[in-house]
Each structure stands twice: as structure tokens, then as C-alpha cells.
């Protein structure tokens, strides 16, 4: 991801129940649909909060596991020599 991939979609107001409405442009462009599970991430004390779709986390973990397996294979092959 580079700087040109980032976009400000607008603002959201936190309601009395702690709920926010994600701007329509963001939902449309990011493919967020009713019923999608979003994980909430943030930095303690820094005021940053982010949302990521559950299927993106699953995809990220799968890719990370593949990369780790590749590294393990490379390491094991190097040990044998």
C-alpha cells in the first residue's frame, strides 16, 4: 500500500450506543455489505482507530502462513548443506 491508496471518506459520529455509520462511499468502494464482520483496531492513547473486514484478516493470515512455511523450508534446506 502506498500513500496514493489512502483516502479520507468523510466523518462518522459516535451515537449514544457507541455506534457509527460508515460513509456510503467507503462502504461501496471497500465492498462493505450489511452483515459483514469488521474488526476494530487501534493504538492505545494515540487516538487512532481502524476497521478491517474479517475476510481480509483471514486472507492476510493465510498469506502470512504461506510465507512462513516458505521461510522454514529455505532455512531447513540451508541447514542440510
N, CA, C and O atoms as a GROMACS GRO file, in nm:
protein
  324
    1UNK      N    1   0.085  -0.118   0.000
    1UNK     CA    2   0.000   0.000   0.000
    1UNK      C    3   0.089   0.124   0.000
    1UNK      O    4   0.181   0.135   0.081
    2UNK      N    5   0.061   0.214  -0.089
    2UNK     CA    6   0.137   0.338  -0.090
    2UNK      C    7   0.046   0.454  -0.050
    2UNK      O    8  -0.073   0.436  -0.027
    3UNK      N    9   0.104   0.571  -0.043
    3UNK     CA   10   0.030   0.689   0.002
    3UNK      C   11  -0.091   0.718  -0.087
    3UNK      O   12  -0.190   0.774  -0.040
    4UNK      N   13  -0.083   0.680  -0.214
    4UNK     CA   14  -0.194   0.709  -0.306
    4UNK      C   15  -0.313   0.617  -0.285
    4UNK      O   16  -0.421   0.643  -0.337
    5UNK      N   17  -0.294   0.508  -0.208
    5UNK     CA   18  -0.403   0.416  -0.179
    5UNK      C   19  -0.492   0.466  -0.066
    5UNK      O   20  -0.603   0.417  -0.048
    6UNK      N   21  -0.445   0.563   0.009
    6UNK     CA   22  -0.518   0.613   0.125
    6UNK      C   23  -0.621   0.717   0.081
    6UNK      O   24  -0.599   0.794  -0.012
    7UNK      N   25  -0.734   0.716   0.152
    7UNK     CA   26  -0.841   0.808   0.114
    7UNK      C   27  -0.920   0.845   0.240
    7UNK      O   28  -0.943   0.760   0.326
    8UNK      N   29  -0.961   0.968   0.250
    8UNK     CA   30  -1.048   1.012   0.357
    8UNK      C   31  -1.190   1.013   0.303
    8UNK      O   32  -1.221   1.088   0.210
    9UNK      N   33  -1.276   0.931   0.360
    9UNK     CA   34  -1.413   0.916   0.310
    9UNK      C   35  -1.511   1.014   0.373
    9UNK      O   36  -1.624   1.028   0.325
   10UNK      N   37  -1.471   1.080   0.477
   10UNK     CA   38  -1.563   1.172   0.545
   10UNK      C   39  -1.555   1.150   0.694
   10UNK      O   40  -1.453   1.105   0.746
   11UNK      N   41  -1.661   1.182   0.763
   11UNK     CA   42  -1.664   1.170   0.908
   11UNK      C   43  -1.776   1.077   0.951
   11UNK      O   44  -1.870   1.050   0.876
   12UNK      N   45  -1.764   1.029   1.073
   12UNK     CA   46  -1.869   0.948   1.135
   12UNK      C   47  -1.886   1.000   1.277
   12UNK      O   48  -1.788   1.034   1.344
   13UNK      N   49  -2.008   1.005   1.323
   13UNK     CA   50  -2.037   1.050   1.459
   13UNK      C   51  -2.072   0.929   1.543
   13UNK      O   52  -2.150   0.843   1.501
   14UNK      N   53  -2.015   0.923   1.663
   14UNK     CA   54  -2.044   0.814   1.755
   14UNK      C   55  -2.176   0.845   1.825
   14UNK      O   56  -2.192   0.951   1.886
   15UNK      N   57  -2.270   0.752   1.814
   15UNK     CA   58  -2.400   0.769   1.877
   15UNK      C   59  -2.398   0.731   2.024
   15UNK      O   60  -2.295   0.690   2.076
   16UNK      N   61  -2.512   0.744   2.090
   16UNK     CA   62  -2.522   0.716   2.234
   16UNK      C   63  -2.493   0.570   2.268
   16UNK      O   64  -2.453   0.540   2.380
   17UNK      N   65  -2.511   0.480   2.173
   17UNK     CA   66  -2.483   0.338   2.196
   17UNK      C   67  -2.344   0.299   2.147
   17UNK      O   68  -2.310   0.181   2.143
   18UNK      N   69  -2.262   0.398   2.110
   18UNK     CA   70  -2.127   0.371   2.061
   18UNK      C   71  -2.122   0.329   1.916
   18UNK      O   72  -2.018   0.284   1.868
   19UNK      N   73  -2.232   0.344   1.844
   19UNK     CA   74  -2.237   0.302   1.705
   19UNK      C   75  -2.195   0.416   1.613
   19UNK      O   76  -2.216   0.534   1.643
   20UNK      N   77  -2.134   0.378   1.499
   20UNK     CA   78  -2.101   0.475   1.396
   20UNK      C   79  -2.162   0.428   1.264
   20UNK      O   80  -2.190   0.310   1.246
   21UNK      N   81  -2.181   0.522   1.174
   21UNK     CA   82  -2.226   0.490   1.039
   21UNK      C   83  -2.108   0.513   0.947
   21UNK      O   84  -2.052   0.623   0.943
   22UNK      N   85  -2.070   0.410   0.873
   22UNK     CA   86  -1.960   0.421   0.777
   22UNK      C   87  -2.015   0.491   0.654
   22UNK      O   88  -2.118   0.450   0.600
   23UNK      N   89  -1.948   0.596   0.608
   23UNK     CA   90  -1.998   0.670   0.491
   23UNK      C   91  -2.025   0.578   0.371
   23UNK      O   92  -1.949   0.483   0.346
   24UNK      N   93  -2.131   0.606   0.299
   24UNK     CA   94  -2.174   0.523   0.185
   24UNK      C   95  -2.063   0.503   0.082
   24UNK      O   96  -2.045   0.393   0.031
   25UNK      N   97  -1.988   0.610   0.052
   25UNK     CA   98  -1.878   0.598  -0.045
   25UNK      C   99  -1.777   0.493   0.000
   25UNK      O  100  -1.729   0.413  -0.081
   26UNK      N  101  -1.744   0.492   0.128
   26UNK     CA  102  -1.648   0.396   0.181
   26UNK      C  103  -1.705   0.254   0.172
   26UNK      O  104  -1.635   0.162   0.131
   27UNK      N  105  -1.831   0.238   0.211
   27UNK     CA  106  -1.892   0.105   0.206
   27UNK      C  107  -1.893   0.051   0.063
   27UNK      O  108  -1.862  -0.065   0.039
   28UNK      N  109  -1.929   0.137  -0.031
   28UNK     CA  110  -1.937   0.096  -0.172
   28UNK      C  111  -1.798   0.062  -0.227
   28UNK      O  112  -1.778  -0.045  -0.285
   29UNK      N  113  -1.704   0.152  -0.210
   29UNK     CA  114  -1.571   0.135  -0.266
   29UNK      C  115  -1.495   0.018  -0.201
   29UNK      O  116  -1.417  -0.051  -0.268
   30UNK      N  117  -1.518  -0.004  -0.072
   30UNK     CA  118  -1.447  -0.109   0.002
   30UNK      C  119  -1.525  -0.241   0.007
   30UNK      O  120  -1.478  -0.339   0.066
   31UNK      N  121  -1.643  -0.243  -0.053
   31UNK     CA  122  -1.721  -0.366  -0.059
   31UNK      C  123  -1.776  -0.411   0.075
   31UNK      O  124  -1.788  -0.531   0.100
   32UNK      N  125  -1.809  -0.317   0.161
   32UNK     CA  126  -1.866  -0.349   0.292
   32UNK      C  127  -2.016  -0.360   0.278
   32UNK      O  128  -2.084  -0.266   0.236
   33UNK      N  129  -2.068  -0.476   0.314
   33UNK     CA  130  -2.211  -0.505   0.299
   33UNK      C  131  -2.275  -0.528   0.436
   33UNK      O  132  -2.206  -0.555   0.534
   34UNK      N  133  -2.406  -0.517   0.443
   34UNK     CA  134  -2.481  -0.546   0.565
   34UNK      C  135  -2.446  -0.687   0.612
   34UNK      O  136  -2.448  -0.782   0.534
   35UNK      N  137  -2.414  -0.699   0.738
   35UNK     CA  138  -2.382  -0.830   0.796
   35UNK      C  139  -2.234  -0.863   0.796
   35UNK      O  140  -2.193  -0.959   0.862
   36UNK      N  141  -2.151  -0.785   0.723
   36UNK     CA  142  -2.006  -0.809   0.725
   36UNK      C  143  -1.954  -0.786   0.867
   36UNK      O  144  -1.999  -0.697   0.938
   37UNK      N  145  -1.858  -0.871   0.905
   37UNK     CA  146  -1.792  -0.853   1.035
   37UNK      C  147  -1.666  -0.770   1.013
   37UNK      O  148  -1.583  -0.801   0.927
   38UNK      N  149  -1.653  -0.665   1.092
   38UNK     CA  150  -1.537  -0.578   1.085
   38UNK      C  151  -1.462  -0.587   1.218
   38UNK      O  152  -1.523  -0.583   1.325
   39UNK      N  153  -1.332  -0.599   1.211
   39UNK     CA  154  -1.250  -0.598   1.331
   39UNK      C  155  -1.206  -0.454   1.355
   39UNK      O  156  -1.168  -0.383   1.262
   40UNK      N  157  -1.210  -0.413   1.481
   40UNK     CA  158  -1.173  -0.278   1.520
   40UNK      C  159  -1.032  -0.283   1.578
   40UNK      O  160  -1.005  -0.358   1.672
   41UNK      N  161  -0.943  -0.202   1.521
   41UNK     CA  162  -0.805  -0.196   1.568
   41UNK      C  163  -0.773  -0.052   1.605
   41UNK      O  164  -0.837   0.041   1.557
   42UNK      N  165  -0.675  -0.036   1.689
   42UNK     CA  166  -0.636   0.099   1.725
   42UNK      C  167  -0.506   0.100   1.801
   42UNK      O  168  -0.447  -0.004   1.830
   43UNK      N  169  -0.461   0.220   1.833
   43UNK     CA  170  -0.340   0.238   1.911
   43UNK      C  171  -0.379   0.303   2.043
   43UNK      O  172  -0.436   0.412   2.045
   44UNK      N  173  -0.348   0.237   2.150
   44UNK     CA  174  -0.383   0.287   2.282
   44UNK      C  175  -0.320   0.423   2.308
   44UNK      O  176  -0.199   0.440   2.294
   45UNK      N  177  -0.402   0.520   2.344
   45UNK     CA  178  -0.354   0.652   2.379
   45UNK      C  179  -0.315   0.740   2.261
   45UNK      O  180  -0.276   0.855   2.280
   46UNK      N  181  -0.325   0.688   2.140
   46UNK     CA  182  -0.283   0.767   2.021
   46UNK      C  183  -0.401   0.824   1.944
   46UNK      O  184  -0.381   0.908   1.856
   47UNK      N  185  -0.522   0.781   1.974
   47UNK     CA  186  -0.639   0.833   1.904
   47UNK      C  187  -0.662   0.775   1.767
   47UNK      O  188  -0.742   0.829   1.690
   48UNK      N  189  -0.592   0.664   1.733
   48UNK     CA  190  -0.611   0.601   1.602
   48UNK      C  191  -0.706   0.484   1.616
   48UNK      O  192  -0.696   0.406   1.711
   49UNK      N  193  -0.799   0.471   1.521
   49UNK     CA  194  -0.888   0.355   1.516
   49UNK      C  195  -0.904   0.315   1.369
   49UNK      O  196  -0.914   0.402   1.282
   50UNK      N  197  -0.906   0.186   1.342
   50UNK     CA  198  -0.922   0.138   1.206
   50UNK      C  199  -1.013   0.016   1.204
   50UNK      O  200  -1.028  -0.053   1.305
   51UNK      N  201  -1.072  -0.008   1.091
   51UNK     CA  202  -1.160  -0.123   1.072
   51UNK      C  203  -1.105  -0.209   0.960
   51UNK      O  204  -1.054  -0.156   0.861
   52UNK      N  205  -1.113  -0.341   0.975
   52UNK     CA  206  -1.072  -0.432   0.868
   52UNK      C  207  -1.174  -0.545   0.859
   52UNK      O  208  -1.219  -0.599   0.960
   53UNK      N  209  -1.211  -0.579   0.734
   53UNK     CA  210  -1.310  -0.684   0.713
   53UNK      C  211  -1.252  -0.820   0.754
   53UNK      O  212  -1.134  -0.847   0.735
   54UNK      N  213  -1.338  -0.902   0.811
   54UNK     CA  214  -1.296  -1.033   0.860
   54UNK      C  215  -1.230  -1.117   0.751
   54UNK      O  216  -1.129  -1.183   0.777
   55UNK      N  217  -1.286  -1.116   0.630
   55UNK     CA  218  -1.226  -1.197   0.524
   55UNK      C  219  -1.087  -1.148   0.485
   55UNK      O  220  -1.005  -1.227   0.438
   56UNK      N  221  -1.060  -1.020   0.504
   56UNK     CA  222  -0.926  -0.967   0.476
   56UNK      C  223  -0.826  -1.015   0.581
   56UNK      O  224  -0.710  -1.043   0.549
   57UNK      N  225  -0.869  -1.026   0.706
   57UNK     CA  226  -0.781  -1.078   0.810
   57UNK      C  227  -0.750  -1.224   0.781
   57UNK      O  228  -0.635  -1.267   0.792
   58UNK      N  229  -0.852  -1.301   0.744
   58UNK     CA  230  -0.831  -1.443   0.712
   58UNK      C  231  -0.734  -1.458   0.595
   58UNK      O  232  -0.646  -1.544   0.599
   59UNK      N  233  -0.749  -1.376   0.493
   59UNK     CA  234  -0.661  -1.379   0.377
   59UNK      C  235  -0.518  -1.342   0.418
   59UNK      O  236  -0.422  -1.405   0.374
   60UNK      N  237  -0.504  -1.239   0.501
   60UNK     CA  238  -0.373  -1.197   0.549
   60UNK      C  239  -0.305  -1.310   0.627
   60UNK      O  240  -0.186  -1.335   0.607
   61UNK      N  241  -0.379  -1.377   0.714
   61UNK     CA  242  -0.322  -1.487   0.793
   61UNK      C  243  -0.280  -1.602   0.702
   61UNK      O  244  -0.173  -1.660   0.722
   62UNK      N  245  -0.361  -1.634   0.602
   62UNK     CA  246  -0.326  -1.741   0.507
   62UNK      C  247  -0.196  -1.707   0.434
   62UNK      O  248  -0.108  -1.792   0.421
   63UNK      N  249  -0.185  -1.583   0.386
   63UNK     CA  250  -0.064  -1.540   0.316
   63UNK      C  251   0.057  -1.541   0.408
   63UNK      O  252   0.166  -1.581   0.367
   64UNK      N  253   0.038  -1.498   0.531
   64UNK     CA  254   0.147  -1.499   0.628
   64UNK      C  255   0.194  -1.642   0.655
   64UNK      O  256   0.314  -1.668   0.661
   65UNK      N  257   0.099  -1.734   0.670
   65UNK     CA  258   0.134  -1.875   0.692
   65UNK      C  259   0.213  -1.931   0.574
   65UNK      O  260   0.310  -2.005   0.593
   66UNK      N  261   0.172  -1.898   0.452
   66UNK     CA  262   0.245  -1.944   0.333
   66UNK      C  263   0.387  -1.891   0.332
   66UNK      O  264   0.482  -1.964   0.302
   67UNK      N  265   0.401  -1.763   0.364
   67UNK     CA  266   0.534  -1.702   0.367
   67UNK      C  267   0.622  -1.766   0.476
   67UNK      O  268   0.740  -1.790   0.454
   68UNK      N  269   0.564  -1.793   0.591
   68UNK     CA  270   0.639  -1.857   0.699
   68UNK      C  271   0.682  -1.998   0.662
   68UNK      O  272   0.794  -2.038   0.692
   69UNK      N  273   0.595  -2.071   0.597
   69UNK     CA  274   0.630  -2.206   0.552
   69UNK      C  275   0.745  -2.201   0.450
   69UNK      O  276   0.836  -2.283   0.454
   70UNK      N  277   0.738  -2.104   0.360
   70UNK     CA  278   0.846  -2.088   0.260
   70UNK      C  279   0.979  -2.057   0.329
   70UNK      O  280   1.082  -2.113   0.294
   71UNK      N  281   0.975  -1.968   0.427
   71UNK     CA  282   1.097  -1.934   0.501
   71UNK      C  283   1.150  -2.055   0.578
   71UNK      O  284   1.271  -2.078   0.583
   72UNK      N  285   1.060  -2.132   0.638
   72UNK     CA  286   1.101  -2.251   0.712
   72UNK      C  287   1.168  -2.352   0.618
   72UNK      O  288   1.270  -2.410   0.652
   73UNK      N  289   1.111  -2.371   0.500
   73UNK     CA  290   1.169  -2.462   0.401
   73UNK      C  291   1.308  -2.414   0.360
   73UNK      O  292   1.402  -2.494   0.352
   74UNK      N  293   1.322  -2.284   0.334
   74UNK     CA  294   1.453  -2.229   0.298
   74UNK      C  295   1.555  -2.252   0.409
   74UNK      O  296   1.668  -2.291   0.384
   75UNK      N  297   1.513  -2.226   0.532
   75UNK     CA  298   1.602  -2.243   0.647
   75UNK      C  299   1.642  -2.389   0.662
   75UNK      O  300   1.759  -2.420   0.684
   76UNK      N  301   1.544  -2.480   0.651
   76UNK     CA  302   1.572  -2.624   0.665
   76UNK      C  303   1.665  -2.672   0.555
   76UNK      O  304   1.755  -2.752   0.581
   77UNK      N  305   1.646  -2.624   0.433
   77UNK     CA  306   1.733  -2.663   0.320
   77UNK      C  307   1.876  -2.610   0.341
   77UNK      O  308   1.972  -2.676   0.302
   78UNK      N  309   1.887  -2.494   0.400
   78UNK     CA  310   2.019  -2.436   0.426
   78UNK      C  311   2.094  -2.516   0.533
   78UNK      O  312   2.216  -2.530   0.527
   79UNK      N  313   2.020  -2.569   0.632
   79UNK     CA  314   2.080  -2.648   0.740
   79UNK      C  315   2.139  -2.779   0.686
   79UNK      O  316   2.244  -2.824   0.731
   80UNK      N  317   2.070  -2.837   0.589
   80UNK     CA  318   2.110  -2.968   0.534
   80UNK      C  319   2.246  -2.958   0.467
   80UNK      O  320   2.324  -3.053   0.473
   81UNK      N  321   2.277  -2.848   0.404
   81UNK     CA  322   2.400  -2.832   0.326
   81UNK      C  323   2.522  -2.820   0.413
   81UNK      O  324   2.633  -2.806   0.362
   0.00000   0.00000   0.00000
